[in-house]
Amino acid sequence: MSTAKADDWIHEVQARPGSAAIGMILAHQGIVRGTSRSREPVRGMLLRADRGWLEDVLAEVETWPGVYGVRGWVNEGRSPLATTS
């Protein structure tokens, strides 16, 4: 999920009638770490998702009592190791 998409979604949700009742908006953006759990250097990551399963989960969560809105993004593909400066 890019930051722009997350920001757009937050603004979309906040513009809905009744949005004052929202208690939390959750967004997660992971990063590729420099070493694996076995301490091997990591050069990048290949991310794949079962989009059908994701859509099923999002549709179910949308029906839960108290849930106001659900969105999900997965950026699939090869992600290089982020470098720090």
C-alpha distances in whole Angstrom, upper triangle without the diagonal:
4,6,8,6,7,10,11,11,12,15,15,16,18,20,21,25,25,22,24,25,21,21,18,14,12,8,8,6,9,11,14,17,21,23,23,24,28,27,27,25,22,21,18,16,16,13,14,13,16,14,17,17,14,15,18,17,15,18,20,18,19,22,23,25,24,20,19,16,13,10,8,5,6,7,10,13,15,13,16,17,16,19,21,23
4,5,5,6,9,10,11,12,14,15,17,18,20,22,25,26,23,25,26,22,23,19,15,14,10,10,8,11,12,15,18,21,24,24,26,29,28,28,26,22,21,18,17,17,15,16,16,19,17,21,21,17,19,22,21,18,21,24,22,22,25,26,28,26,22,21,18,16,13,11,9,9,9,12,14,15,13,16,17,15,18,19,21
4,5,5,6,8,10,10,12,14,15,16,18,20,24,24,21,23,24,20,21,17,14,12,9,10,8,12,13,16,19,22,25,26,27,30,30,29,27,24,23,20,20,20,18,20,20,22,20,24,24,20,21,24,22,20,23,25,22,22,26,26,27,25,22,21,18,16,14,13,11,13,12,16,18,19,16,18,18,16,19,19,21
4,5,5,6,9,10,11,12,14,15,17,19,22,24,20,22,24,21,22,19,15,15,12,13,12,15,16,20,22,25,28,29,31,34,33,33,30,27,26,23,22,22,20,21,21,23,21,24,25,21,21,24,23,20,23,25,23,22,26,27,28,26,22,21,18,17,14,14,12,14,13,17,19,20,18,20,21,19,21,22,23
4,5,5,6,9,10,10,12,14,15,17,21,22,19,21,22,19,20,17,13,13,10,12,11,15,17,20,23,26,29,29,30,34,33,33,31,27,26,23,22,21,19,19,18,20,18,21,21,17,17,21,20,17,19,22,20,19,23,23,25,23,20,18,15,13,10,10,9,11,12,15,18,20,18,21,22,20,23,24,26
4,5,5,6,9,10,11,12,14,16,19,20,16,19,19,16,17,14,10,9,7,9,10,13,16,19,22,25,28,28,29,33,32,32,30,27,27,23,22,22,19,20,19,21,19,21,21,17,18,21,19,16,19,21,18,17,21,21,23,20,17,16,13,12,9,10,9,12,13,17,20,21,19,22,22,20,23,23,25
4,5,5,6,9,10,11,12,15,18,19,15,17,19,16,17,14,11,11,10,12,13,16,18,22,24,28,30,31,32,35,35,35,33,30,29,26,25,25,23,24,23,25,22,25,25,21,21,24,22,19,21,23,21,20,23,23,24,22,19,17,14,14,12,13,13,16,16,20,23,24,22,24,24,22,24,24,26
4,6,5,6,9,10,11,13,17,18,15,17,19,16,18,16,12,13,12,15,15,19,21,24,27,30,33,33,34,38,37,37,35,32,31,28,27,26,24,24,23,24,21,24,24,20,20,23,22,18,20,23,20,19,22,23,24,22,19,16,13,13,11,13,13,16,17,20,23,25,23,26,27,24,27,27,29
4,5,5,6,9,10,11,15,16,13,16,17,14,16,13,10,11,10,13,14,18,21,24,27,30,32,32,33,37,37,37,35,32,31,28,26,26,23,23,21,22,19,21,21,18,17,20,18,15,17,19,17,15,19,19,20,18,15,12,10,10,8,10,11,15,16,20,23,25,24,26,27,25,28,28,30
4,5,5,6,9,10,14,14,10,13,14,11,13,11,7,9,9,13,15,18,21,25,27,31,33,33,34,37,37,37,36,33,33,29,28,28,25,25,23,25,22,24,24,20,19,22,20,17,19,20,17,16,19,19,20,17,14,12,10,11,10,12,14,17,19,22,25,27,25,28,28,26,28,28,30
4,5,5,6,9,12,13,10,13,15,13,15,13,11,13,13,17,18,22,24,28,30,34,36,36,37,41,40,41,39,36,35,32,31,31,28,28,26,27,25,26,26,23,22,24,23,19,21,23,20,18,21,22,22,19,17,14,12,13,13,15,16,20,21,25,28,29,28,30,31,28,31,30,32
4,6,5,7,11,12,10,13,15,13,16,14,12,14,14,18,19,23,26,29,32,35,37,37,38,42,42,42,40,37,36,33,31,31,28,27,25,26,23,24,25,21,20,22,21,17,18,21,18,16,19,20,20,18,15,12,10,11,11,14,15,19,21,24,27,30,28,31,32,30,33,33,34
4,5,5,9,10,7,10,11,9,12,11,9,12,13,17,19,22,26,29,32,35,37,37,37,41,41,41,40,37,37,33,32,31,28,28,25,26,23,24,24,20,19,21,19,16,17,18,16,13,16,17,17,14,12,8,7,9,10,14,16,20,22,25,28,31,29,32,33,31,33,33,35
4,6,8,9,5,8,10,9,11,11,10,13,15,18,20,24,27,31,33,36,38,39,39,43,43,43,42,39,39,36,34,34,31,31,28,29,26,28,27,24,23,24,23,19,20,22,19,17,19,19,19,15,14,10,10,13,14,17,19,23,24,28,31,33,31,34,34,32,34,34,36
4,7,9,7,10,12,12,15,15,14,17,18,21,23,27,30,33,36,39,41,41,42,46,46,46,44,41,41,38,36,36,33,32,30,31,28,29,29,25,24,26,24,21,21,23,21,18,20,21,20,17,16,12,12,15,15,19,21,24,26,29,33,35,33,36,36,34,37,36,38
4,6,6,9,11,11,14,15,14,17,18,22,24,28,31,35,37,41,42,42,43,46,46,47,45,42,42,39,37,36,33,32,30,30,27,27,27,24,22,24,23,19,19,21,19,15,17,18,17,15,13,10,10,13,15,18,21,24,27,30,33,36,34,37,38,36,39,39,40
4,6,8,10,11,15,16,16,19,21,25,27,31,34,38,40,44,45,45,45,49,49,50,49,46,46,42,40,40,36,36,33,33,30,30,30,27,25,26,25,21,21,22,20,17,18,19,17,15,14,11,12,16,18,21,24,28,30,33,37,39,38,41,41,39,42,42,44
4,5,6,8,12,14,14,18,20,24,27,30,34,37,39,43,45,44,44,48,48,49,48,45,45,42,40,40,36,36,33,33,30,30,29,27,25,26,24,21,21,21,19,16,17,17,15,12,12,9,12,15,18,22,24,28,31,34,37,40,38,41,41,39,42,42,43
4,5,5,9,11,11,15,17,21,24,27,30,34,36,39,41,41,41,45,45,46,45,42,42,39,37,37,33,33,30,31,28,29,28,25,23,24,23,19,20,21,18,15,17,17,15,12,11,8,10,13,16,19,22,25,28,31,34,37,35,38,38,36,38,38,40
4,6,8,11,12,16,18,22,25,28,32,35,37,40,42,42,42,46,46,47,46,43,44,41,39,39,36,36,33,34,31,32,31,28,27,27,25,22,23,23,20,18,19,18,16,13,13,11,13,16,19,22,25,28,30,34,37,39,37,39,39,37,39,39,40
4,6,9,11,15,18,22,25,28,31,35,37,40,42,41,41,44,45,46,45,43,43,40,38,38,35,35,32,32,30,30,29,26,25,26,23,21,21,21,18,16,17,15,13,9,10,9,12,15,18,21,24,28,30,33,37,39,37,40,39,38,40,39,41
4,6,8,11,14,18,21,24,28,31,33,36,38,37,37,41,41,42,42,39,40,37,35,35,31,31,29,29,27,28,26,23,22,23,21,18,19,19,15,14,16,14,12,9,9,7,10,12,15,18,21,24,27,30,33,35,33,36,36,34,36,36,38
4,7,10,14,17,20,23,26,30,31,35,36,35,35,39,39,40,40,37,38,36,34,34,31,31,29,29,28,28,26,23,23,24,21,19,20,20,16,15,17,15,13,9,10,10,12,14,16,19,21,24,27,30,33,35,33,35,35,33,35,34,36
4,6,10,13,16,19,23,26,27,31,32,32,31,35,35,37,36,34,35,32,30,30,27,28,25,26,25,26,24,21,21,22,19,17,19,18,15,15,17,15,14,11,10,10,11,12,14,16,18,21,23,26,30,31,29,31,31,29,31,31,33
4,7,10,13,17,20,24,25,29,30,30,30,34,34,35,34,31,32,29,27,27,24,25,23,24,22,23,22,19,19,20,17,15,17,18,14,14,17,15,15,12,10,10,9,10,11,12,15,18,20,23,26,28,26,28,28,26,29,28,31
4,7,10,13,17,20,22,25,27,26,26,30,30,31,30,28,29,26,24,24,21,22,20,21,20,22,20,16,17,19,16,14,17,17,13,14,17,16,17,14,12,12,11,10,10,11,13,15,17,20,23,25,23,25,25,23,26,26,28
4,7,10,13,17,19,23,24,24,24,28,28,29,28,25,25,22,20,21,18,19,17,19,18,20,19,15,17,19,16,14,17,18,15,16,19,18,20,18,15,14,12,11,10,9,10,12,14,17,20,21,19,22,21,20,23,23,25
4,6,10,13,15,19,21,20,21,24,24,25,24,21,22,19,17,18,15,17,15,18,17,20,18,15,17,19,16,15,19,19,17,18,21,20,22,20,17,18,15,13,12,10,10,11,12,15,18,18,16,18,18,17,20,20,23
4,7,10,13,16,18,18,19,23,22,23,21,18,19,16,14,15,13,15,15,18,18,21,20,16,19,21,19,17,21,22,20,21,24,24,26,24,21,21,18,16,14,11,10,10,10,13,15,15,13,15,15,13,16,17,20
4,7,9,13,15,15,16,19,19,19,18,15,15,13,11,13,11,14,14,18,18,21,20,17,20,22,20,19,23,24,21,23,26,26,28,26,23,24,21,19,16,14,12,11,11,13,14,14,11,13,12,11,14,15,19
4,6,10,12,13,15,18,17,16,15,12,12,10,10,12,12,15,16,20,20,24,23,20,23,25,23,23,26,27,25,27,30,29,32,30,27,28,25,22,20,17,15,13,12,13,14,12,9,10,8,7,11,12,16
4,7,9,10,12,15,14,13,11,8,9,7,7,10,11,14,16,20,21,25,24,21,25,27,25,25,28,29,28,29,33,32,34,33,30,31,28,25,23,19,17,15,13,13,13,11,8,8,6,7,10,12,15
4,6,7,10,12,11,11,9,7,9,8,9,13,14,17,19,23,24,28,26,24,27,29,27,27,31,32,30,32,35,34,36,35,32,33,31,28,25,22,20,18,17,17,16,14,11,10,7,8,10,11,15
4,7,10,11,9,8,6,5,7,9,11,14,16,20,22,26,27,31,29,28,31,33,31,31,35,35,33,36,39,38,40,39,36,37,34,31,29,26,24,21,20,19,18,15,12,10,7,8,9,10,14
4,7,8,5,5,4,5,9,10,11,15,17,20,22,26,28,31,29,28,31,33,31,32,35,35,34,36,39,38,40,39,37,38,36,32,30,27,25,22,21,21,19,17,14,13,10,12,12,14,17
4,5,5,5,6,6,10,10,11,14,15,18,20,23,26,29,27,26,29,31,29,30,33,33,32,35,37,36,39,38,35,37,35,31,29,26,24,21,21,20,19,16,15,14,12,14,16,17,21
4,5,7,10,10,14,14,14,16,17,20,22,24,27,29,27,26,30,31,28,30,33,33,31,34,37,35,38,37,35,37,35,32,30,27,26,23,23,22,21,19,18,18,15,17,19,20,23
4,6,9,10,14,15,15,18,19,22,24,26,29,32,30,29,33,34,32,33,37,36,35,38,40,39,41,41,38,40,38,35,34,30,29,26,25,24,23,21,20,19,17,19,20,22,25
4,6,9,12,14,15,18,20,23,25,28,31,33,32,31,34,35,33,34,38,38,36,39,42,40,43,42,39,41,39,36,34,31,29,26,25,25,23,21,19,18,15,17,17,19,22
4,6,10,12,13,16,19,22,24,27,30,33,31,30,34,35,33,35,38,38,37,40,42,41,44,43,40,42,39,36,34,31,29,26,24,23,21,18,17,15,13,16,16,18,21
4,7,9,12,15,17,21,24,27,29,32,31,30,34,35,33,34,38,38,37,39,42,41,44,43,40,41,39,35,33,30,27,24,23,21,19,16,15,12,10,13,13,15,18
4,6,8,11,14,17,20,24,26,29,28,27,30,32,30,31,34,35,34,36,39,38,41,40,37,38,35,32,30,26,24,21,19,18,16,12,11,9,7,10,11,14,17
4,7,10,13,17,20,24,25,29,28,27,30,32,31,31,35,36,35,37,40,40,42,41,38,39,36,33,30,26,23,20,18,16,14,10,9,6,5,9,10,14,17
4,7,10,13,17,20,22,25,25,23,26,29,27,28,31,32,31,33,36,36,39,38,35,35,32,29,26,23,20,16,14,13,10,7,5,4,5,8,11,14,17
4,6,10,13,17,18,22,21,20,23,25,24,25,28,29,28,30,33,33,36,35,32,33,30,26,23,20,17,14,12,10,8,6,5,6,8,11,14,17,20
4,7,10,14,15,19,19,18,21,23,22,23,26,27,27,29,32,32,35,35,31,32,29,25,22,19,16,12,10,8,6,4,6,9,11,14,17,20,24
4,7,10,12,15,15,14,17,19,19,19,22,24,23,25,28,28,32,31,28,28,25,22,19,15,12,9,7,5,5,6,8,11,13,15,18,21,25
4,7,9,12,12,12,14,17,16,17,20,21,22,23,26,27,30,30,27,28,24,21,18,14,12,8,8,5,7,9,11,14,17,19,22,25,28
4,6,9,9,8,11,13,13,14,16,18,18,20,22,23,27,27,24,24,21,18,15,12,10,7,9,7,10,12,14,18,19,21,25,27,31
4,6,5,6,9,10,11,12,14,16,17,19,21,22,26,26,23,24,21,17,15,12,12,10,12,10,13,16,18,21,23,25,28,31,34
4,5,5,6,9,10,10,12,14,15,16,19,20,24,25,21,22,18,15,13,10,9,8,11,10,13,17,18,22,24,25,29,31,35
4,5,5,6,9,10,11,12,14,15,17,19,23,24,21,22,19,15,14,12,12,12,15,14,17,20,22,26,28,29,33,35,38
4,5,5,6,9,10,11,12,14,16,17,21,22,19,21,18,15,14,12,13,12,15,15,18,21,22,26,27,28,32,34,38
4,5,5,6,9,10,11,12,15,16,19,20,17,18,15,11,10,8,9,9,13,13,16,19,20,24,25,26,30,32,35
4,5,5,6,9,10,11,13,15,18,19,16,16,14,10,9,8,10,11,15,15,19,22,23,27,28,29,32,34,37
4,6,5,6,9,10,11,13,17,18,16,17,15,12,12,11,13,14,18,18,22,25,26,29,31,31,35,37,40
4,5,5,6,9,10,11,15,16,13,15,13,10,10,10,13,14,17,18,21,24,25,28,29,30,33,35,38
4,5,5,6,9,10,14,14,11,12,9,6,7,7,11,13,16,18,21,24,24,28,29,29,33,34,37
4,6,5,7,9,13,14,11,12,10,8,9,10,14,16,19,21,24,27,28,31,33,33,36,38,41
4,5,5,7,11,13,10,12,11,10,12,13,16,18,22,23,26,29,29,33,34,34,38,39,42
4,5,5,9,10,7,10,9,7,10,11,15,17,21,22,26,29,28,32,32,32,36,36,40
4,6,8,9,6,7,6,6,9,11,15,18,21,23,27,30,30,33,34,33,37,38,41
4,6,9,7,9,9,10,13,15,19,21,25,27,30,33,33,37,37,37,40,41,44
4,6,6,9,10,10,14,16,20,22,26,28,31,34,33,37,37,37,40,40,43
4,6,8,11,12,16,19,22,25,29,31,34,37,36,39,39,39,42,42,45
4,6,9,11,15,18,22,24,28,30,34,36,35,38,38,37,40,40,43
4,6,8,11,14,18,21,24,27,30,33,32,35,35,34,37,37,40
4,7,11,14,17,21,24,27,30,33,32,35,35,34,37,37,40
4,7,10,14,17,20,23,27,29,28,32,32,31,34,35,37
4,7,11,14,17,20,23,26,25,28,29,28,32,32,35
4,7,10,14,16,20,23,22,25,26,26,29,30,33
4,7,10,13,16,19,19,22,23,23,26,28,31
4,7,9,13,16,15,19,20,20,23,25,28
4,6,10,12,12,16,18,18,21,24,27
4,7,9,9,13,15,15,19,21,24
4,7,8,12,15,16,20,23,26
4,6,10,13,15,18,21,24
4,6,10,12,15,19,22
4,7,8,12,15,18
4,6,9,13,15
4,6,10,13
4,7,10
4,7
4
